[in-house]
């Protein structure tokens, strides 16, 4: 965020469009996935297998069953609690508190995105020209503007 005021940060977070909310659903990858895909984090999607890293349910692992973009929460299969009436409900978890252990690569766009992220680090920078090569190139003459300071103003009487 560009602002440091917490009030403005909260306002922008809760009024953000879905395209910007998608990026905030990023979770870290395991070390194996980091090496194979050359990226540290990827937005969580339905079908990914995640491991919970913080909170009461720390260490539990399961598939993401639902992603709630409105409230910035994900729901993991097997992570539920029993209500007073006996029914069980899934517990909402913030995506920053999980680690992705297995990616769902059924989507071709997601595969392409991971390939693009991996290619970014492998691209070589173009070679710089040496000082001798730069001196040999012909230089263009700069056009000079007429300075307004040198023009004499008509004297007022």
N, C-alpha and C positions, 0 to 999 in steps of 0.2 A: 504494500500500500504506500501511497505517496504522502499520506497525512500521518501525523503522530498522535492526533487527538483520538482517544478511545471512542468517544461518542460518534465521531464521523466514521471510524472504522466499522463499528457495529451497524450503523445506518447503511453503509455501502455493502456490507456482507449480507444483510437481510433483504436488501433491495436489488441485489445482483441478478442479472439475467442467467438463464440456465447454462449458457455457453461459458460464462465465467465461473459459475458454481461447479461445473464439471472439473475444472482444474484444481479446485480446493478439495476434491475427494482423493487426492494423491496419498498413497501409502508406500512405505519403503518395501523393497524387495529383499529376499534372502540373498546371502553372498553368492550362491550358485547362479541365481537369476541375474544378479548384478553383473557378473562376469560374462554370462552368455548373451545378454541383451545390451551391455554397455550403458546402462542407465541405473540411477539410484532409486527412482520412484516412478510409479505409474498410477493413474486414477483407477480406483476400485470399481469393478463392474459385477453384475450378477453372474454367478458361475465360478468366480475366482475362489480359491481356497485360501483362507487367511488364518493367522494365529494371533490371538489376542495378547498384547504385550503389557497392558496396564489395567488396573482395576481389580474387582473381586473375581472376575472370571479369567484372570491372567493364566496363560498357558493352554487354554482351550483352543481347539482347532476345528474349523468347519467351513462349509461352503456359504458364500453370500447368497441369501435367498431374495433379498429386496434392498433397493437403494432408495432412500427418501431424500430427494434433493431439496425439498422445502425446508426440512428441519436439520439438514446436514448430518444425517445418521444412516448407518447401514444395519442390516439385520442378518445374523449368522445362524444357520441351522444348528440346533443342539444347544444354543445359548438362550435358555428360556427360564422363566420363573412361574411358579404356580400361584394363581390368584386364590382368594378366600373361597370362592365358589367351586374351586377344583379345576378350572380350565387353566391351560398354560398359554402364556404369551411370550413372544420373542422380545428380547431386551435390545433397545437401540444402543448402538456403539458409534462413537465418532471415528471416522476413517483414519485419523492420525494416530490412533491408539492400536492399530493392527499392523501386521507385517504379512505381505503377500507371499505365500509359499508355493502356489501353483497358479499359473495364469490360464484364463479361458481364452484360447486363441481361435475360436470358431469364427470370429468376425474378421473378414479380410482387411477392413480398414484399420483395425487394431494391429494386425500383423504388419501392415505397411508402416504404421506410425512407429512401431518398435524398430523396424529396419532403418527408418530415417534417423531415429535417435542414435542408433549404433553407428551409422555412417558418419555422423557429424565429427566424432573424435578421430576417425581414420583419415579424413581429408587432409592432404598436405598443403601447406601454405606455399604460394608462388615464390620463386627465388627472387631475392632482391638484386637490383642492378648495382654493379660496382661504381665507384666514383669516376673511374676513367671512362666508362661507357656514357655516363651522363654528360661529361664535358664535351665529348665528340658530337653530340646531337646539336643541330643548329638551334639557336635561341631566337624566339620571336621578339620583335621590337615592340615595346609597350607604347600605346597611344597615350599622349598626355592630354589631360583636360585643361581647358582654359581656366585659369584661376580667377575667381571673382574679386580677389583682393587686389590684383594688378590693374583692374579696369578702373579708370578714374570716374568718379561721380561728378555730374554737373553741379556747379556751385549754386547754392541757393542765395537769392538776394533779398 
